[in-house]
Amino acid sequence: MSTTQQYALDAHRARRHGEPTPPAPGTHDWRVTRALRDHHRFRAVLAGRPAHGRVRRALSRLPRPRPRPTR
């Protein structure tokens, strides 16, 4: 059963029982993503690490490929 079918079934059941319908799938995805990012930043600050720019700093330490010599 797909998520859309499950949502339709849940909405139908909620209407039959007089309850509010559940939120549609994907409604709060960005909100959850932001909350997770904020949580990781908060944990980083508590641990004494920088709260942002860690990925870019880690990528800057990787060796860069050399350009190929032209003939």
C-alpha positions in Angstrom: 0.0 0.0 0.0 1.4 3.4 -1.0 1.5 6.4 1.4 -1.2 8.1 -0.7 -3.5 5.1 -0.3 -2.8 4.9 3.4 -3.6 8.6 3.8 -6.9 8.2 1.9 -7.8 5.3 4.1 -6.9 7.2 7.3 -8.8 10.3 6.1 -11.9 8.1 5.4 -11.8 6.5 8.8 -11.4 9.9 10.5 -14.4 11.3 8.7 -16.5 8.3 9.6 -15.6 8.7 13.3 -16.0 12.5 13.3 -12.3 13.1 14.0 -10.0 15.7 12.3 -8.2 14.3 9.2 -4.5 13.7 9.5 -2.0 15.9 7.7 -1.2 14.9 4.1 2.0 13.1 3.5 5.0 15.5 3.1 3.2 18.4 4.8 5.7 18.9 7.5 8.9 17.6 5.8 10.7 20.9 5.7 9.8 21.7 9.3 11.2 18.4 10.5 14.4 18.9 8.4 14.9 22.4 10.0 14.3 21.1 13.5 16.8 18.3 12.9 19.4 20.8 11.7 18.8 23.1 14.6 19.1 20.1 17.0 22.5 19.1 15.5 23.8 22.7 15.7 22.7 22.9 19.3 24.4 19.6 20.2 27.6 20.9 18.4 27.6 24.1 20.5 27.2 22.1 23.7 30.1 19.9 22.7 32.3 22.9 22.0 32.4 22.5 18.3 31.5 25.2 15.7 27.8 25.2 15.0 28.1 25.8 11.2 30.5 25.4 8.4 31.8 22.0 9.5 31.0 20.2 6.2 32.7 22.9 4.0 35.7 23.0 6.3 36.0 19.2 6.1 35.7 19.2 2.3 38.4 21.9 2.1 40.9 19.5 3.7 40.4 16.9 1.0 43.1 16.7 -1.7 42.0 18.4 -4.9 42.6 16.6 -8.3 45.4 18.1 -10.3 44.6 19.5 -13.7 45.7 17.4 -16.7 48.6 18.8 -18.6 47.7 20.1 -22.0 49.5 18.9 -25.1 
